[in-house]
Amino acid sequence: MRYVRNKQRWSVTRRDFLKTTSAIAGAVGLAPALSAPFVSKVLAETKTLTRDGGHLYMQTNETRNAIIHYHRSASGLITEAERVPTGGSGSGVFRPLYNANGPNAFEGAGSVILTSDRRFLFTTNGGDNSVSSFRVGKDGRLTLLDIKPTGNAVKGKSGTAKSLAYSPSKGRLYVLHAFGPDHVRVMSVNDQGKLTARPEGYSVNTQSKTDRVATMVVLSPDEKFLLVDLNFDERPSANPDGTPKFVLANERDPDGLVIFPVRGDGTLGVPSFHDAGGPAPFYIAFLHSRPNTFINGTAAGNGLVMSSIDAQGRIGIGPLVPIDTSAGKPSELCWLAISPDDRSVFATSFGYSNISSYHIDGAEVSIAKDPACPKVPGDSTFRAINGTVSSGPSDNWISPDGAYLYQIYGNASKLVGYATQPDGSLNEITSVRIPYDSPQGLAGF
C-alpha cells in the first residue's frame, strides 16, 4: 500500500485499500468476513477519518476502572472526549505477577478491543476478573451495555484477566488470565452486546509446568486457531540468596507458543505447543494482507520473529531479529504495531522506555530505526528487570492510515502520540496526562 503525505496527512488510494481490505480490522487485531458492502462502508469511513480524525480508547485500570475516550484530530492530536466507568475494578498500580506496585500491572496486551464493525468495545477489568461491553456511537461515544465475571475467582489483592480476542462469526469472546489453571475463559456475545459467561476453561500448563504465566491471546484471521504467548514457565520468585528467579518460557524448551483449534461452536480443542522463536514470547500480531503470517515479539529474546501458521495449525518460524541490547538485557521488547501496508513494525521496549522500528520485505525482517524515538523518562521510582530506570511503557496502537502511533508511558503519566516517518523514525506531536502507572490497553479507529 502506498501513502501520499501532504501537510502531515496521509491518503490511501482505493486500489491499494482493496489490496489490503483487512487493514482497518487488522489495526485492532480482528479479521471480519469482508463483503463488498462492508468494504465500501469502510472505504467511505476511512476517507472521513482521514479528513476528520478518529477515536482512541484506553482503560485507566484504576480500582474504579474507566475507559478514556480521546478524539483524534486529522493532524494526530488527541483530546479527552469522555471518561466512562466500566462498572468493574482494575488492578490499579498493583502488579499481581510480582506482588508489588509499578507500571504495566497486566504484563499483557490487548485488554481493550473493538469489534470489526465498530459497534462494540470490550475491556477487561483485571482487579475483579470481569469483562465490560460498550456500544460505540457514531460520534465514538460509549454506552455501557454489560459487565460479567469471567468465571475465575480473584485470589489475593487482584485478579489477572488481561487480554481479549473476539470471534465475530461465532459470537465468542476469549479472555486470557495471567495465572491458571483456567488461563482462557469464554463468553458469548449476543447481537446487543450482552455477555454470557460460559463454563469452559482452558489451560496452557503442561504435566511438568503447572504454574505458567500467559501474556496475550490472539485469534487467527480465519478464526480457526487461538494463539497464546507465554512469558514464564512459573511465577517469578526468589532464589535462596535472595536474588530474583525467572524461569522464562521458550528458553529451555521450545513450547512457549500455544495453539488451540477453534471448533464450530466456539469451544477449543486440545492445545499444541510450539517454538515461539525466542525466550519469553509476549506479543502476537498478524499481518493485514498475509493472514497466515504473524510477528511475535520476544521480551527476553529482545527482538522479533516472523512466523506462519498453516491450515492444520502447524507453525513455521524465521530467525530472531534483535535490537541493540547494550543498555542491558532483557530489553523486555513486548508491544507491537504493524503498519497497514505491512512494511513497518513498531516495537516497544518496557526496559528501555522507547520504541524501535523494523522493516518488513517479503519474508525478511530487519531493523529500520533503533531506537525510533528518544527515551521517555518516568519519575525515577521504577526499575526494569535489567536494572535500568524505566517509565514503564506498555500498549501501543497505530492509526488505520499508518500516519500516527500512540504509546502509553505509565510511570511518566503520559500517553504520547507520534507521527510516523518514511525511514521508521517517530516524531512526537502530542501528549496527554494519564493516571499514574495503571493505564492499559489501546484501541481505536
N, C-alpha and C positions, 0 to 999 in steps of 0.2 A: 504494500500500500504506500502511495506517495503522499507526502504532506507539502502543502504550499504555505509558507509563513508570510503573513502580511500584517504589519503593525501589531506584532505579538499575538496574532490569531492564526489558527490552523484551519484549513478547509480540506474536506475529503471528497474526492470525486465519486459519482455513483458507481462507475465501473469498478473502482478499487474497493468500494464498500461491499459490492456484491461478491468480490473475490474472497472476502473475509466476513461473511454475514454474521458470524458469531462474535464479532468484535465487542459489541456492547455487552452481550451476555458474558463473554469471557472476562470483561473488566471487573465483573462482580463474582466470577467463579462459577457461573451457571451456563448451561447449554440447552436452550429451548429447541423444540421442533420448529424449524423456521419455514413457515408458509409464505407465499407471495404477499398476502395482505399484511402479515407481520413485518416482513422486510420493508414494504412500502411505508408502514406506520413508523418503524424505527428510523428509516431514512428521513422522513419528514421531521421527526422529533430531534434527530441529530442536527439537522440544519437549524432548527430553532435553538437548540442548546448552544451551538457554535456562536449564534448571534446573541443570545440572552444569558448564557451561562448555564448553570445547573445546580445540583444539590449534593451535599455531603453529610454523612451521618456518622456519629461516634458515640459509644456509650461511655458515660462517666465512670462506671464501675464503682461508684461510691456506695456506702452501705445503704443509702436510699438511691437506688440506681435510676438513671435517666438517660435518654437519648438526646444529644445536642444535634440539632438540625442547622446546618450552615447553608446560606445561599452562596453560590459560587458564580462570580461575575464572568463575563466573556473574557476579561483580562486575567482571570485566575484568582482574583482577590476573594476572600471568604469573610462573611459576616454572620454572626449568630442570628437565626430567624426565630428559634423557639427552643425550649428545653422541656421535654415531655417525660414524666416519670414512667418507668416500666412496670411499676407495681411490684417489683421484686427487689432483692437485695444483692448488691455487688460485694466483692471481697474487700473493697477499699484498698488500702495500701498494704494489706497483709498478703504475703506470698506463701500459700499453703505448702508448696514444694520444699521450701527452706525453713518453714516455721519462723519467719522473720518478716519485717517490713521492708518495702522497697518498690521500685518500678517494675512493670510487667508482671503483675501478680498472676496472670493466667499461664505464663510460659507456653503460650499457644497463639493461634491466629484464626481469623475467620469467625469471630464471635458476633459480628453484625453482618447480615447478608440481605440482599434484595432478591425478590423473585424476578425472573427474566422479563415478565410483563410489567414490572414496577408497580404492581398492585399492593404487594405486601412487603413488610420489613420484619425480620426476625432477629431477636437478640437473646443471648444467654444472660442469666443472672447468676454469676458464679458464686455469690455468697450463700444462696439458698437452693442451688441446683434446680432452677426453673428456667422456662423459656417464655418470652413475651412476643406476641404478634401485633403488628400495627397495620392499619390501612394507610396507603400513601396517596394523598390527594393530588389533583392536577397541579397545584402550586407547590407540591413537595411536602406539604404539612402532614403531620402524623396524627392518627387517631388510634388509641389503644383498643385492641379488639379482645385480647385474651391473654391469660397467663396460666401456665400449668407446670407442676413439678415434673422433672424428668423421670422420676422413679428411683433415683439414687438418693439415699438418706445422707444428710450432712453429718459428718463426723468431725468433731473438733470445732475450731473457730470459723471455718469456712468450707463451702462446697468447692467443687473443682470443674463444673461444667464450663467448657472453654471454646468449643469450635462447632460450627454448624455446616451441614450440607443438605441441599433440598433437591428432591426428585419431583419435577413438575408433572411428569406423566403418571406417576404413582401417587402423588399427593402425600409424600412421606418426608419427614424432617429427621435427619440423623444428628444426634447430639453426642459429641465426644467429651469424655471426662478424663482428667489427668490420671486418676487412680481407678483401678478396677476393684473387683473382677469384672463388673459390668462397665467397661470403658465406653461402649456405644449403646445408647438407648434410642428408641424410635418413637416418633409421634406422627399421628395422622393429621393432615390439614385439609379442612373442607373448603368449599368454594367461597365461604365468607371469612376465611382466615382463622376459624376456630380450631383449637388444638385438642387432640385427644392422645394422652399418653398410652402407649401400647406396652404389653407385658414383656416383650422380647428384650434381652440384654446380651451383649456380645463382648467377649474378652480378647485382648491381644497378648495375654500371657501365654507362656508355654509350660510344659510339665516341669522344667527346671528353672524357669524365670517367672515367679509368681507375683511379682510386685512391679511390673513395668510401668513406665510413665509415658503416656501418649501426648502428642503435641497438636496435631492437625488432622482433620478428616476432609476428604475431597471426593466428589462423585465424578467418575469419568464422563466425558461429554455424551457418550451414548447411553449413560445411566445403567450400564451393565456391571460396573465394579465400583466398590467403595474402597478408597485408599486411605491408609492411616500411617503417619510417620511416628516413630518412637525416638524420644530423646535419651532416656535412661533405661537400663535393664533392671535397675532397682532405685528406690528413692535415695537421694543424697544423704549421707550420714557422716560420721566422724571415724577416723582411724584411731587405733589405740593411743597414738601420740598426740591426738587432738587435731591433726590436720584434716581438711575436708576429704571425703571419699566419694568419688564419682565413678560409677560403672556405666560407661557410655554404651548406648545401643549401637549396633553395627560396627563396633570396634574390634571385638574378638570374634564374633560370629556374624556372618553376613545375613542377618534376618531382621533388619531394622525397618523394613517396609512391609506392611501387612495388607493383603488384598482379600476382600470379601466379595464373592459373587453376589449380585443382587437378583433375587428371584422375581417372578412376575407379580407377586403380591406385595413386593417391597421388603419382605423379610430377607435375611442374609444367610448365605450358605457357609460352608466350612472354610475358614481362612487359610491362605497360603502365605508363607514367609519368604521374603526376598532380600537380596542385597540392594541397599539404597545407594551404594557408591561411595560412601564416606561415613565417618563416625558422627553420631548424634544428628540424624536427619530431622529436619524441623518443618520445612515448608514445601508444599507441592503446588505447582501452577501449570495447568495445561496451556499449550499454545492455542491460539484462536483459530488458525487456519489448518492446523495439523492435529486433529482431535485424538490421535493415538500417541502423541508426543508430549512429554511434560518435563519441566525443570524441577529439580529437587535441591533445596538449599540445605547445606550441612553445617550445623553450628560449630562442631569441633573439627570438621573437615575443612572449615574456613573457605568454602567455595561452593560452586555449582556443579551439578551433574545433569546432563541431558539424558533422558530415559524414554523408553517406549513401552507400550502395552498392546498386545495383540488380542484377537478376538477370543482367545482361550485364557486370557489373563496372564500370559507369560510376559516377563519383563526383560527388556534389553537395556543395558546401561553403557554410557560412554565414559570418558575419562573425567576425573575430578579436576576442575579448574579453580585453583585457589587464588585469593587476593594476597596482597603483601601482608605478612604477619610479623613484621619486625617490631611492631608495637607490643607484641605478646600474644601467646596462644592460650586458649582459643579466642578467635575473634568474635565468636557467637553470631556468625552470619545467619540470619534467621528469616526475615520477611522479604518477599519478592513481589515485584510488579512488572508485568510483561507488557510492552507497548502493543497497541492494536495491530501494528504491522508485523509483529513477531520478530523484530530485528534488534530490540534492546531489552535488557533485563536490568532492573534497579534493585540492588540487594542491600538491605540494612544490617549493619553490624552493631549488635547490642553492646559489645565490649568496647568498640571504637567510637561510638557516638556519631557515626556518619554513615554515608551511603556510597557504595561503589557501583559502577555500571559495567555491563557486559554487552558484547555484540554477538548476535546470532547470524550465522551464514550457513544455511543448509543444516548439515549435521555437526557443524563446528561452533563451539562457544569460546570466545576469547575476551580478555579484559579490554574495556573501552577507556574508562577513567577510574583510577583507583588512588585516592578517593575521588568521587564526583562532586563533592561539596565540602566546605570546611566543617570541622568538628563543631557540634553544638554543645557548649558546656552546661552542666547541671549546677546544683548548689554545693557540690563537692562533698556530699554526705554519703554517696553510694559508690561502691567499687564492684566491678565485674569479676568474673571468675579468674581472669588473667591478672587481676590486681590493679588495673587502670581505673582511674576515676571516670565514671560514666554518667551520662544524662539519661540512660535507660530508654533508648528509642525502641518502639515496638511496631505496631501495624502501620503499613503504608498503603496508598491507593493512587492509581493513575487515572486521569480523566479519559473518557471514551475517545477523544480526539488525539490523545497522546501528548498534549501540549503541557500538561501540568501534573506534578507529583506532589502528594501531601504526606507528611510524616509526623507521627506522634513522638514527642520527646518528653516523657512523663516527668523525669526528675528536674527538667527545666521548666515544667508547666507551660509547654508550648506545643501548638500544632502549627507546623511550618509548611508553607506552600512554595514550590519551586517551578520555574519554567524550564522544561527540558530543552537541551541544546543538541544540534546535529552530531557533535562529537562525543555525546554521552555525559557531558557535564551538566550541572544543575545550578541555576541562578535563583537565589531566594527572592521572592516577590511579595510574600505576605506572611504574617504570623499573628496568631491569636492566643490569648491566655486560656489555659485549660486547667482543670483540677490537678492538684499535685499528686504525682506518682501513679494514680489509679487508672486513668483512661485506657481503654482497649477498643480495638475494632474500628475499621473504617470501611464504608461502602457508599456508593453514590451513583449519580448519572448526570 
